[in-house]
Amino acid sequence: MGFGGKDVYIDLGAERDALDPMLAAERGTMRIAVEIKTFTGPSVIGDLEQAIGQYLLYRSWLRRTEPERLLHLAVDTEAALGVFEQEFGRIVADDLQIRLIVVDTTAERDMDALSRYRQIITGLLSDLAEAGAQAEVDILPVFDSVHDNYLLVDAGWDGVQRIHHIIVHLRLHNGKVWVEADNTDAKIVQQLLDAGLTKDEIVLAFYSPRKRPLTEFAVA
């Protein structure tokens, strides 16, 4: 957008009815512009000053160049709760009549974490299956990505003795990696940590719920 011989860039321009059909039905089609801000700096107040300064600058330009387009400030849930739901943030937003859009990024972060867990688990179990293969006993990786259960099972014969056991059982539950069984000497939990998981992302489900708080790992 050009104004006064200078070019400025607002993050998003859209028709309001494309973003919020219910509001559009009540107010008709409303053109908007959205300035997206993140509050990730070392100072919340510093981030707020920058966000408000840009918002007021762009709003002033829009009022002269596109008065029919309403400017909104978009922040994520964390910024909304940590800044604009606090008293100082509410005062600023109310006094300056800032139109705020809160974008819920929690679900996206959760999906990213689950995808990362799946990649780590399937890679780890595939490597263990390949390394543990024997002549008469197969090590079978069983990956159920629908219900997020991931197992290693051995199946075969030792002479006349049937072999069939669950070697490892990992599952994703409540956004964490639950170690349901580890019947190996491969130290599965340590391998998960080495792969980048933290202790609060792992539940030692083979311990009883009463014993889990005594560990350094997540309880549930």
N, CA, C and O of each residue as an XYZ file, in Angstrom:
880
protein
N       0.847     -1.178      0.000
C       0.000      0.000      0.000
C       0.888      1.235      0.000
O       1.807      1.336      0.813
N       0.629      2.163     -0.889
C       1.414      3.375     -0.964
C       0.683      4.547     -0.339
O      -0.529      4.693     -0.498
N       1.441      5.397      0.388
C       0.834      6.589      0.992
C       1.936      7.613      1.255
O       2.955      7.298      1.870
N       1.723      8.830      0.790
C       2.685      9.893      1.046
C       4.064      9.624      0.500
O       5.060     10.073      1.066
N       4.133      8.886     -0.609
C       5.432      8.599     -1.215
C       6.152      7.411     -0.614
O       7.288      7.133     -0.998
N       5.525      6.689      0.325
C       6.151      5.532      0.966
C       5.276      4.301      0.757
O       4.053      4.395      0.652
N       5.940      3.139      0.700
C       5.217      1.877      0.601
C       5.226      1.179      1.950
O       6.265      1.092      2.604
N       4.064      0.681      2.369
C       3.965     -0.108      3.593
C       3.238     -1.396      3.249
O       2.526     -1.481      2.248
N       3.431     -2.400      4.101
C       2.874     -3.717      3.810
C       2.086     -4.222      5.013
O       2.633     -4.438      6.094
N       0.796     -4.403      4.794
C      -0.069     -4.998      5.801
C      -0.196     -6.474      5.471
O      -0.284     -6.850      4.302
N      -0.206     -7.312      6.504
C      -0.052     -8.745      6.301
C      -1.163     -9.372      5.468
O      -0.884    -10.237      4.637
N      -2.403     -8.967      5.662
C      -3.482     -9.680      5.001
C      -4.633     -8.741      4.707
O      -5.061     -7.972      5.567
N      -5.129     -8.812      3.480
C      -6.360     -8.113      3.145
C      -7.379     -9.135      2.700
O      -7.036    -10.067      1.973
N      -8.649     -8.981      3.126
C      -9.645    -10.005      2.804
C     -11.038     -9.423      2.917
O     -11.247     -8.325      3.433
N     -11.985    -10.203      2.415
C     -13.387     -9.884      2.625
C     -13.820    -10.509      3.937
O     -13.536    -11.678      4.200
N     -14.503     -9.738      4.752
C     -14.878    -10.230      6.069
C     -15.740    -11.481      6.000
O     -15.628    -12.364      6.850
N     -16.610    -11.560      4.979
C     -17.489    -12.717      4.911
C     -16.734    -13.995      4.609
O     -17.255    -15.084      4.852
N     -15.518    -13.894      4.084
C     -14.715    -15.086      3.829
C     -14.117    -15.628      5.121
O     -13.820    -16.819      5.218
N     -13.938    -14.749      6.125
C     -13.315    -15.164      7.366
C     -14.342    -15.468      8.449
O     -14.119    -16.336      9.293
N     -15.440    -14.775      8.429
C     -16.409    -14.910      9.499
C     -17.813    -14.787      8.931
O     -18.390    -13.701      8.983
N     -18.390    -15.860      8.389
C     -19.681    -15.796      7.720
C     -20.788    -15.302      8.629
O     -21.697    -14.619      8.156
N     -20.751    -15.618      9.912
C     -21.827    -15.214     10.806
C     -21.858    -13.701     10.970
O     -22.925    -13.088     10.929
N     -20.704    -13.108     11.152
C     -20.636    -11.662     11.282
C     -21.007    -10.984      9.971
O     -21.654     -9.937      9.966
N     -20.592    -11.589      8.856
C     -20.916    -11.009      7.560
C     -22.422    -11.005      7.339
O     -22.961    -10.076      6.737
N     -23.090    -12.021      7.817
C     -24.539    -12.087      7.624
C     -25.244    -10.990      8.393
O     -26.302    -10.525      7.968
N     -24.684    -10.566      9.513
C     -25.304     -9.529     10.333
C     -24.980     -8.122      9.827
O     -25.809     -7.216      9.917
N     -23.774     -7.951      9.299
C     -23.303     -6.622      8.944
C     -23.113     -6.422      7.447
O     -22.795     -5.320      7.000
N     -23.308     -7.485      6.672
C     -23.030     -7.375      5.258
C     -21.546     -7.576      5.001
O     -20.764     -7.764      5.933
N     -21.166     -7.536      3.735
C     -19.767     -7.740      3.368
C     -18.940     -6.549      3.832
O     -19.251     -5.399      3.521
N     -17.879     -6.845      4.583
C     -17.047     -5.790      5.152
C     -15.591     -6.060      4.797
O     -15.055     -7.110      5.152
N     -14.960     -5.153      4.121
C     -13.558     -5.325      3.744
C     -12.677     -5.023      4.952
O     -12.886     -4.048      5.673
N     -11.685     -5.893      5.147
C     -10.810     -5.715      6.293
C      -9.356     -5.870      5.869
O      -9.053     -6.390      4.795
N      -8.477     -5.411      6.731
C      -7.041     -5.663      6.617
C      -6.587     -6.195      7.966
O      -7.073     -5.750      9.005
N      -5.665     -7.137      7.957
C      -5.212     -7.763      9.190
C      -3.705     -7.608      9.319
O      -2.954     -7.998      8.426
N      -3.272     -7.040     10.429
C      -1.853     -6.967     10.747
C      -1.569     -8.061     11.776
O      -2.111     -8.042     12.881
N      -0.718     -9.008     11.404
C      -0.422    -10.167     12.254
C       0.831     -9.889     13.067
O       1.875     -9.553     12.508
N       0.734    -10.029     14.381
C       1.876     -9.756     15.251
C       2.124    -10.933     16.186
O       1.192    -11.573     16.672
N       3.399    -11.199     16.422
C       3.805    -12.197     17.407
C       4.483    -11.491     18.573
O       5.164    -10.482     18.392
N       4.290    -12.027     19.753
C       4.884    -11.455     20.957
C       5.938    -12.426     21.472
O       5.708    -13.159     22.433
N       7.090    -12.420     20.824
C       8.135    -13.389     21.148
C       9.441    -12.734     21.585
O      10.443    -13.417     21.794
N       9.427    -11.404     21.723
C      10.637    -10.695     22.105
C      10.934    -10.830     23.590
O      10.142    -11.410     24.333
N      12.068    -10.301     24.024
C      12.441    -10.408     25.441
C      11.562     -9.577     26.360
O      11.529     -9.822     27.566
N      10.843     -8.592     25.811
C       9.999     -7.717     26.622
C       8.589     -7.677     26.049
O       8.395     -7.333     24.883
N       7.606     -8.032     26.873
C       6.207     -7.968     26.440
C       5.818     -6.537     26.126
O       5.130     -6.276     25.139
N       6.257     -5.612     26.964
C       5.933     -4.204     26.738
C       6.557     -3.713     25.438
O       5.934     -2.960     24.691
N       7.780     -4.137     25.172
C       8.422     -3.760     23.915
C       7.667     -4.288     22.714
O       7.481     -3.576     21.727
N       7.228     -5.547     22.794
C       6.425     -6.133     21.709
C       5.114     -5.382     21.543
O       4.669     -5.129     20.424
N       4.495     -5.023     22.675
C       3.226     -4.305     22.623
C       3.414     -2.928     21.993
O       2.602     -2.501     21.172
N       4.477     -2.241     22.373
C       4.752     -0.919     21.793
C       4.909     -1.004     20.280
O       4.374     -0.173     19.546
N       5.648     -2.017     19.816
C       5.854     -2.169     18.370
C       4.549     -2.510     17.665
O       4.251     -1.958     16.606
N       3.769     -3.420     18.247
C       2.511     -3.824     17.627
C       1.529     -2.657     17.553
O       0.901     -2.430     16.519
N       1.401     -1.922     18.650
C       0.466     -0.801     18.679
C       0.926      0.315     17.748
O       0.113      0.937     17.065
N       2.238      0.565     17.724
C       2.764      1.606     16.840
C       2.467      1.305     15.380
O       2.025      2.184     14.639
N       2.706      0.077     14.967
C       2.427     -0.302     13.580
C       0.931     -0.266     13.295
O       0.506      0.173     12.226
N       0.141     -0.726     14.247
C      -1.311     -0.742     14.059
C      -1.835      0.682     13.841
O      -2.607      0.922     12.913
N      -1.423      1.614     14.682
C      -1.904      2.991     14.564
C      -1.412      3.636     13.269
O      -2.147      4.393     12.635
N      -0.180      3.343     12.876
C       0.368      3.892     11.641
C      -0.429      3.397     10.437
O      -0.828      4.187      9.581
N      -0.658      2.084     10.377
C      -1.387      1.520      9.248
C      -2.846      1.974      9.250
O      -3.432      2.201      8.192
N      -3.423      2.104     10.433
C      -4.808      2.554     10.496
C      -4.953      3.978      9.977
O      -5.926      4.308      9.298
N      -3.979      4.815     10.304
C      -4.006      6.190      9.809
C      -3.924      6.227      8.293
O      -4.660      6.974      7.647
N      -3.030      5.423      7.719
C      -2.898      5.387      6.258
C      -4.167      4.833      5.597
O      -4.630      5.353      4.581
N      -4.722      3.760      6.198
C      -5.921      3.162      5.611
C      -7.101      4.135      5.615
O      -7.892      4.162      4.672
N      -7.216      4.917      6.658
C      -8.341      5.851      6.743
C      -8.306      6.869      5.610
O      -9.346      7.385      5.201
N      -7.120      7.155      5.106
C      -6.997      8.125      4.015
C      -7.028      7.463      2.640
O      -7.519      8.052      1.677
N      -6.507      6.242      2.547
C      -6.406      5.601      1.229
C      -7.553      4.640      0.942
O      -8.044      4.578     -0.185
N      -7.987      3.885      1.961
C      -9.090      2.937      1.799
C      -9.986      3.011      3.038
O      -9.974      2.098      3.863
N     -10.745      4.065      3.172
C     -11.532      4.247      4.406
C     -12.568      3.167      4.636
O     -13.035      2.990      5.761
N     -12.937      2.439      3.586
C     -13.938      1.387      3.761
C     -13.327      0.102      4.324
O     -14.060     -0.803      4.723
N     -11.986      0.010      4.362
C     -11.323     -1.196      4.844
C     -10.944     -1.012      6.312
O     -10.244     -0.058      6.653
N     -11.399     -1.913      7.180
C     -11.155     -1.824      8.614
C      -9.936     -2.668      8.991
O      -9.803     -3.818      8.572
N      -9.064     -2.079      9.780
C      -7.839     -2.761     10.179
C      -8.059     -3.542     11.472
O      -8.669     -3.049     12.420
N      -7.544     -4.776     11.486
C      -7.589     -5.627     12.667
C      -6.177     -6.040     13.047
O      -5.294     -6.133     12.193
N      -5.975     -6.284     14.315
C      -4.707     -6.798     14.822
C      -4.915     -8.262     15.195
O      -5.755     -8.578     16.038
N      -4.152     -9.154     14.571
C      -4.276    -10.592     14.824
C      -3.126    -11.069     15.702
O      -1.960    -10.805     15.408
N      -3.461    -11.774     16.781
C      -2.458    -12.341     17.693
C      -2.856    -13.777     17.997
O      -4.010    -14.160     17.808
N      -1.903    -14.569     18.467
C      -2.231    -15.945     18.824
C      -2.820    -16.002     20.229
O      -2.869    -14.997     20.939
N      -3.262    -17.187     20.614
C      -3.930    -17.351     21.902
C      -3.038    -16.960     23.060
O      -3.500    -16.348     24.023
N      -1.766    -17.306     22.979
C      -0.837    -17.008     24.063
C      -0.704    -15.505     24.273
O      -0.705    -15.030     25.408
N      -0.591    -14.760     23.177
C      -0.483    -13.301     23.283
C      -1.782    -12.696     23.791
O      -1.769    -11.737     24.563
N      -2.903    -13.260     23.355
C      -4.197    -12.744     23.811
C      -4.338    -12.894     25.318
O      -4.773    -11.967     26.002
N      -3.969    -14.071     25.839
C      -4.098    -14.318     27.274
C      -3.045    -13.562     28.073
O      -3.329    -13.041     29.152
N      -1.831    -13.506     27.540
C      -0.730    -12.902     28.278
C      -0.660    -11.397     28.178
O       0.001    -10.752     28.992
N      -1.335    -10.819     27.184
C      -1.266     -9.361     26.982
C      -2.659     -8.735     27.027
O      -2.950     -7.925     27.907
N      -3.498     -9.103     26.099
C      -4.752     -8.367     25.926
C      -5.856     -8.805     26.889
O      -6.885     -8.137     26.996
N      -5.647     -9.927     27.592
C      -6.586    -10.296     28.649
C      -6.126     -9.756     29.998
O      -6.850     -9.834     30.990
N      -4.907     -9.207     30.023
C      -4.415     -8.561     31.235
C      -4.918     -7.118     31.286
O      -5.302     -6.547     30.266
N      -4.909     -6.539     32.484
C      -5.490     -5.201     32.653
C      -4.795     -4.164     31.774
O      -5.460     -3.340     31.144
N      -3.456     -4.199     31.726
C      -2.743     -3.188     30.939
C      -3.064     -3.316     29.453
O      -3.169     -2.315     28.744
N      -3.220     -4.571     28.982
C      -3.537     -4.774     27.581
C      -4.954     -4.360     27.241
O      -5.206     -3.782     26.184
N      -5.889     -4.661     28.152
C      -7.284     -4.259     27.920
C      -7.429     -2.746     27.878
O      -8.182     -2.212     27.063
N      -6.707     -2.053     28.758
C      -6.782     -0.591     28.782
C      -6.316     -0.011     27.449
O      -6.966      0.866     26.879
N      -5.181     -0.513     26.962
C      -4.636     -0.018     25.693
C      -5.599     -0.307     24.545
O      -5.889      0.573     23.735
N      -6.096     -1.550     24.477
C      -6.992     -1.926     23.386
C      -8.287     -1.118     23.423
O      -8.792     -0.706     22.378
N      -8.824     -0.890     24.613
C     -10.060     -0.122     24.729
C      -9.841      1.344     24.383
O     -10.620      1.930     23.632
N      -8.782      1.938     24.929
C      -8.525      3.363     24.688
C      -8.269      3.651     23.215
O      -8.719      4.669     22.690
N      -7.541      2.746     22.544
C      -7.173      2.984     21.141
C      -8.147      2.331     20.174
O      -7.967      2.414     18.959
N      -9.177      1.684     20.706
C     -10.217      1.060     19.891
C      -9.609      0.104     18.854
O      -9.865      0.201     17.654
N      -8.799     -0.815     19.369
C      -8.134     -1.799     18.513
C      -9.072     -2.963     18.260
O      -9.623     -3.550     19.191
N      -9.244     -3.286     17.005
C     -10.029     -4.463     16.625
C      -9.103     -5.677     16.657
O      -8.136     -5.758     15.900
N      -9.414     -6.611     17.538
C      -8.514     -7.736     17.794
C      -9.086     -9.024     17.229
O     -10.274     -9.307     17.386
N      -8.230     -9.809     16.566
C      -8.563    -11.165     16.125
C      -7.608    -12.119     16.829
O      -6.389    -11.960     16.757
N      -8.172    -13.109     17.508
C      -7.359    -14.105     18.211
C      -7.336    -15.383     17.383
O      -8.383    -15.956     17.083
N      -6.149    -15.823     17.021
C      -5.963    -17.027     16.214
C      -5.525    -18.162     17.137
O      -4.481    -18.080     17.784
N      -6.329    -19.213     17.190
C      -6.011    -20.362     18.034
C      -5.009    -21.253     17.308
O      -5.367    -21.954     16.362
N      -3.761    -21.223     17.749
C      -2.704    -22.028     17.119
C      -2.409    -23.296     17.910
O      -1.496    -24.047     17.567
N      -3.183    -23.537     18.972
C      -2.920    -24.707     19.815
C      -3.052    -26.009     19.039
O      -2.194    -26.887     19.128
N      -4.138    -26.125     18.275
C      -4.367    -27.370     17.532
C      -3.255    -27.622     16.523
O      -2.816    -28.757     16.337
N      -2.802    -26.545     15.870
C      -1.726    -26.709     14.888
C      -0.445    -27.169     15.564
O       0.257    -28.034     15.042
N      -0.132    -26.589     16.736
C       1.066    -27.013     17.455
C       0.943    -28.464     17.901
O       1.910    -29.223     17.835
N      -0.258    -28.851     18.358
C      -0.460    -30.236     18.785
C      -0.253    -31.198     17.625
O       0.369    -32.247     17.793
N      -0.774    -30.846     16.439
C      -0.613    -31.709     15.275
C       0.851    -31.808     14.873
O       1.316    -32.880     14.487
N       1.577    -30.709     14.959
C       3.005    -30.728     14.645
C       3.744    -31.656     15.604
O       4.614    -32.422     15.188
N       3.397    -31.585     16.887
C       4.046    -32.436     17.885
C       3.732    -33.908     17.629
O       4.625    -34.752     17.706
N       2.482    -34.223     17.327
C       2.106    -35.614     17.065
C       2.814    -36.156     15.832
O       3.262    -37.302     15.828
N       2.918    -35.347     14.793
C       3.635    -35.776     13.589
C       5.095    -36.060     13.906
O       5.678    -37.017     13.394
N       5.676    -35.229     14.747
C       7.074    -35.432     15.153
C       7.206    -36.716     15.964
O       8.140    -37.489     15.747
N       6.279    -36.956     16.901
C       6.320    -38.180     17.693
C       6.225    -39.409     16.799
O       6.980    -40.366     16.967
N       5.295    -39.378     15.847
C       5.118    -40.531     14.957
C       6.390    -40.815     14.173
O       6.790    -41.969     14.025
N       7.016    -39.772     13.679
C       8.231    -39.949     12.893
C       9.342    -40.562     13.739
O      10.052    -41.460     13.287
N       9.488    -40.074     14.962
C      10.533    -40.589     15.843
C      10.253    -42.051     16.204
O      11.151    -42.890     16.142
N       9.022    -42.348     16.576
C       8.674    -43.699     17.026
C       8.818    -44.716     15.902
O       9.431    -45.766     16.095
N       8.266    -44.419     14.739
C       8.339    -45.387     13.642
C       9.780    -45.599     13.189
O      10.164    -46.713     12.834
N      10.567    -44.545     13.200
C      11.978    -44.701     12.837
C      12.722    -45.558     13.842
O      13.506    -46.432     13.472
N      12.469    -45.300     15.119
C      13.131    -46.061     16.180
C      12.751    -47.537     16.128
O      13.625    -48.401     16.200
N      11.461    -47.836     16.005
C      11.021    -49.230     16.006
C      11.432    -49.959     14.730
O      11.721    -51.155     14.765
N      11.459    -49.257     13.619
C      11.919    -49.880     12.371
C      13.379    -50.284     12.485
O      13.762    -51.367     12.040
N      14.193    -49.424     13.075
C      15.612    -49.750     13.264
C      15.783    -50.943     14.196
O      16.623    -51.807     13.946
N      14.991    -50.999     15.272
C      15.077    -52.118     16.207
C      14.642    -53.423     15.545
O      15.233    -54.476     15.785
N      13.613    -53.349     14.715
C      13.139    -54.550     14.026
C      14.198    -55.098     13.089
O      14.410    -56.309     13.021
N      14.853    -54.217     12.375
C      15.892    -54.651     11.438
C      17.087    -55.239     12.169
O      17.667    -56.234     11.735
N      17.452    -54.610     13.291
C      18.629    -55.080     14.028
C      18.357    -56.395     14.770
O      19.286    -57.161     15.027
N      17.086    -56.661     15.117
C      16.787    -57.841     15.928
C      16.331    -59.052     15.147
O      15.959    -60.062     15.745
N      16.348    -58.980     13.832
C      15.863    -60.095     13.011
C      16.708    -61.353     13.236
O      17.933    -61.286     13.333
N      16.025    -62.499     13.316
C      16.681    -63.786     13.505
C      16.197    -64.764     12.434
O      15.224    -64.506     11.726
N      16.900    -65.887     12.336
C      16.613    -66.838     11.259
C      15.197    -67.395     11.359
O      14.487    -67.431     10.354
N      14.768    -67.830     12.546
C      13.488    -68.498     12.705
C      12.435    -67.624     13.384
O      11.290    -68.040     13.559
N      12.826    -66.434     13.754
C      11.905    -65.536     14.461
C      11.900    -64.182     13.761
O      12.938    -63.538     13.610
N      10.731    -63.773     13.346
C      10.588    -62.460     12.719
C      10.265    -61.399     13.768
O       9.505    -61.649     14.703
N      10.847    -60.219     13.605
C      10.520    -59.070     14.443
C       9.629    -58.162     13.589
O      10.084    -57.588     12.600
N       8.380    -58.040     13.972
C       7.386    -57.387     13.137
C       7.018    -56.016     13.707
O       6.492    -55.937     14.817
N       7.281    -54.940     12.972
C       6.761    -53.634     13.389
C       5.289    -53.511     13.024
O       4.903    -53.776     11.885
N       4.475    -53.113     13.979
C       3.038    -52.951     13.766
C       2.696    -51.505     14.082
O       2.736    -51.083     15.238
N       2.357    -50.745     13.035
C       2.107    -49.309     13.194
C       0.638    -49.011     12.892
O       0.186    -49.181     11.760
N      -0.089    -48.576     13.889
C      -1.501    -48.196     13.741
C      -1.585    -46.683     13.913
O      -1.744    -46.175     15.023
N      -1.475    -45.981     12.797
C      -1.457    -44.519     12.856
C      -2.840    -43.921     13.061
O      -2.962    -42.730     13.348
N      -3.895    -44.740     12.915
C      -5.255    -44.247     13.165
C      -5.490    -44.095     14.666
O      -5.993    -43.072     15.132
N      -5.112    -45.142     15.415
C      -5.288    -45.107     16.868
C      -3.989    -44.803     17.599
O      -3.954    -44.763     18.829
N      -2.929    -44.591     16.843
C      -1.619    -44.211     17.386
C      -1.082    -45.235     18.382
O      -0.685    -44.892     19.495
N      -1.079    -46.494     17.960
C      -0.399    -47.556     18.694
C       0.730    -48.097     17.822
O       0.542    -48.356     16.633
N       1.902    -48.262     18.427
C       3.089    -48.667     17.674
C       3.791    -49.773     18.464
O       4.197    -49.575     19.609
N       3.926    -50.943     17.827
C       4.447    -52.108     18.526
C       5.551    -52.793     17.744
O       5.658    -52.657     16.526
N       6.361    -53.527     18.474
C       7.225    -54.545     17.897
C       6.771    -55.886     18.459
O       6.637    -56.054     19.672
N       6.538    -56.833     17.562
C       6.086    -58.167     17.961
C       7.030    -59.194     17.348
O       7.392    -59.088     16.176
N       7.433    -60.200     18.146
C       8.206    -61.289     17.549
C       7.283    -62.471     17.294
O       6.369    -62.747     18.070
N       7.539    -63.151     16.207
C       6.701    -64.286     15.810
C       7.575    -65.318     15.112
O       8.303    -65.001     14.172
N       7.493    -66.552     15.582
C       8.289    -67.610     14.969
C       8.375    -68.830     15.867
O       7.501    -69.077     16.698
N       9.451    -69.590     15.683
C       9.628    -70.830     16.433
C      11.067    -70.962     16.902
O      12.015    -70.590     16.210
N      11.191    -71.510     18.112
C      12.483    -71.916     18.630
C      12.423    -73.426     18.800
O      12.059    -73.943     19.857
N      12.789    -74.116     17.727
C      12.601    -75.566     17.693
C      11.114    -75.875     17.644
O      10.436    -75.543     16.671
N      10.595    -76.525     18.717
C       9.167    -76.842     18.775
C       8.418    -75.837     19.652
O       7.216    -75.976     19.875
N       9.125    -74.841     20.141
C       8.491    -73.858     21.039
C       8.033    -72.639     20.242
O       8.809    -72.033     19.504
N       6.774    -72.300     20.405
C       6.192    -71.148     19.716
C       6.682    -69.855     20.366
O       6.701    -69.719     21.589
N       7.076    -68.919     19.519
C       7.512    -67.604     19.977
C       6.515    -66.568     19.480
O       6.290    -66.440     18.277
N       5.932    -65.846     20.387
C       5.043    -64.743     20.006
C       4.867    -63.823     21.217
O       4.158    -64.160     22.165
N       5.514    -62.672     21.172
C       5.478    -61.750     22.307
C       5.403    -60.305     21.811
O       5.790    -59.992     20.685
N       4.900    -59.449     22.674
C       5.031    -58.003     22.455
C       6.380    -57.573     23.011
O       6.653    -57.717     24.203
N       7.202    -57.053     22.145
C       8.536    -56.617     22.569
C       8.485    -55.173     23.070
O       8.991    -54.851     24.145
N       7.868    -54.324     22.272
C       7.737    -52.902     22.613
C       6.320    -52.458     22.250
O       5.777    -52.847     21.216
N       5.744    -51.644     23.112
C       4.447    -51.029     22.805
C       4.512    -49.557     23.219
O       4.623    -49.228     24.400
N       4.440    -48.693     22.224
C       4.377    -47.248     22.448
C       3.053    -46.750     21.874
O       2.581    -47.254     20.855
N       2.472    -45.777     22.522
C       1.264    -45.184     21.962
C       1.231    -43.693     22.260
O       1.863    -43.218     23.204
N       0.492    -42.973     21.448
C       0.289    -41.549     21.666
C      -1.064    -41.359     22.333
O      -2.093    -41.816     21.835
N      -1.038    -40.676     23.467
C      -2.262    -40.496     24.249
C      -2.159    -39.187     25.025
O      -1.147    -38.908     25.668
N      -3.221    -38.393     24.953
C      -3.237    -37.101     25.649
C      -2.054    -36.221     25.264
O      -1.525    -35.472     26.085
N      -1.649    -36.328     23.997
C      -0.576    -35.469     23.507
C       0.815    -35.859     23.950
O       1.753    -35.076     23.802
N       0.970    -37.068     24.498
C       2.283    -37.521     24.974
C       2.579    -38.928     24.457
O       1.702    -39.614     23.931
N       3.833    -39.336     24.619
C       4.256    -40.681     24.239
C       4.185    -41.572     25.478
O       4.904    -41.353     26.452
N       3.314    -42.575     25.429
C       3.159    -43.511     26.539
C       3.953    -44.778     26.227
O       3.724    -45.436     25.212
N       4.878    -45.104     27.107
C       5.649    -46.339     26.968
C       4.904    -47.422     27.747
O       5.040    -47.534     28.966
N       4.117    -48.215     27.024
C       3.283    -49.242     27.662
C       4.088    -50.485     28.005
O       3.820    -51.139     29.012
N       5.072    -50.816     27.175
C       5.888    -52.000     27.432
C       7.238    -51.822     26.758
O       7.332    -51.304     25.645
N       8.277    -52.258     27.449
C       9.625    -52.287     26.874
C      10.308    -53.549     27.379
O      10.914    -53.558     28.451
N      10.202    -54.600     26.601
C      10.796    -55.882     26.973
C      12.085    -56.113     26.204
O      12.326    -57.201     25.680
N      12.893    -55.096     26.144
C      14.171    -55.171     25.438
C      15.271    -54.692     26.368
O      15.018    -54.212     27.473
N      16.488    -54.836     25.893
C      17.618    -54.217     26.591
C      18.114    -52.999     25.817
O      19.247    -52.551     25.994
N      17.238    -52.470     24.952
C      17.626    -51.356     24.078
C      17.398    -49.989     24.720
O      17.733    -48.963     24.130
N      16.825    -49.972     25.937
C      16.582    -48.719     26.648
C      15.779    -47.745     25.779
O      16.257    -46.679     25.392
N      14.547    -48.154     25.492
C      13.671    -47.382     24.605
C      13.490    -45.954     25.095
O      13.538    -45.013     24.302
N      13.285    -45.790     26.390
C      13.048    -44.445     26.934
C      14.260    -43.551     26.673
O      14.110    -42.395     26.279
N      15.445    -44.082     26.889
C      16.641    -43.278     26.648
C      16.778    -42.938     25.169
O      17.218    -41.842     24.821
N      16.407    -43.863     24.304
C      16.465    -43.570     22.871
C      15.469    -42.475     22.484
O      15.756    -41.653     21.614
N      14.307    -42.462     23.126
C      13.346    -41.379     22.875
C      13.921    -40.039     23.316
O      13.759    -39.028     22.633
N      14.593    -40.041     24.460
C      15.229    -38.808     24.934
C      16.347    -38.382     23.995
O      16.486    -37.200     23.682
N      17.143    -39.345     23.546
C      18.232    -39.033     22.615
C      17.696    -38.477     21.296
O      18.375    -37.707     20.617
N      16.458    -38.878     20.937
C      15.852    -38.409     19.684
C      15.271    -37.008     19.820
O      14.816    -36.427     18.834
N      15.282    -36.457     21.037
C      14.838    -35.067     21.205
C      13.617    -34.867     22.069
O      13.245    -33.727     22.348
N      12.970    -35.961     22.509
C      11.834    -35.799     23.400
C      12.308    -35.387     24.785
O      13.417    -35.724     25.201
N      11.465    -34.662     25.488
C      11.772    -34.287     26.861
C      11.014    -35.211     27.811
O      10.085    -35.908     27.404
N      11.414    -35.209     29.058
C      10.795    -36.115     30.028
C       9.321    -35.794     30.247
O       8.533    -36.692     30.544
N       8.937    -34.530     30.104
C       7.523    -34.202     30.293
C       6.674    -34.544     29.070
O       5.465    -34.312     29.073
N       7.303    -35.097     28.014
C       6.560    -35.590     26.858
C       6.375    -37.099     26.899
O       5.727    -37.666     26.020
N       6.936    -37.753     27.905
C       6.942    -39.208     27.980
C       6.257    -39.662     29.264
O       6.536    -39.138     30.342
N       5.365    -40.631     29.145
C       4.719    -41.251     30.302
C       5.218    -42.687     30.418
O       5.138    -43.457     29.461
N       5.728    -43.041     31.586
C       6.166    -44.418     31.828
C       4.949    -45.221     32.265
O       4.728    -45.454     33.453
N       4.163    -45.638     31.273
C       2.870    -46.263     31.554
C       3.006    -47.648     32.157
O       2.026    -48.188     32.670
N       4.201    -48.243     32.109
C       4.390    -49.551     32.731
C       4.514    -49.425     34.251
O       4.541    -50.435     34.954
N       4.590    -48.201     34.760
C       4.507    -47.951     36.198
C       3.057    -47.628     36.568
O       2.320    -47.070     35.755
N       2.657    -47.968     37.757
C       1.301    -47.661     38.208
C       1.135    -46.147     38.348
O       2.119    -45.436     38.555
N      -0.099    -45.647     38.240
C      -0.325    -44.205     38.399
C       0.192    -43.660     39.723
O       0.577    -42.493     39.797
N       0.207    -44.477     40.762
C       0.710    -44.009     42.065
C       2.228    -43.850     42.064
O       2.775    -43.010     42.779
N       2.892    -44.659     41.261
C       4.358    -44.614     41.260
C       4.906    -43.548     40.312
O       6.019    -43.058     40.506
N       4.129    -43.189     39.286
C       4.631    -42.257     38.278
C       5.066    -40.908     38.838
O       6.057    -40.355     38.363
N       4.365    -40.353     39.830
C       4.834    -39.053     40.369
C       6.226    -39.102     40.990
O       6.859    -38.064     41.183
N       6.702    -40.299     41.300
C       8.038    -40.456     41.881
C       9.126    -40.419     40.823
O      10.308    -40.316     41.150
N       8.733    -40.502     39.552
C       9.700    -40.428     38.466
C       9.855    -38.977     38.011
O       9.139    -38.092     38.480
N      10.789    -38.743     37.099
C      10.989    -37.407     36.549
C      10.191    -37.203     35.275
O      10.347    -36.187     34.598
N       9.334    -38.165     34.941
C       8.597    -38.120     33.686
C       7.152    -37.677     33.935
O       6.708    -37.539     35.075
N       6.435    -37.460     32.827
C       5.041    -37.031     32.933
C       4.211    -38.107     33.622
O       4.507    -39.298     33.525
N       3.175    -37.672     34.313
C       2.322    -38.603     35.047
C       1.235    -39.169     34.143
O       0.908    -40.353     34.225
N       0.677    -38.329     33.284
C      -0.403    -38.767     32.382
C      -0.541    -37.772     31.239
O      -1.391    -37.949     30.366
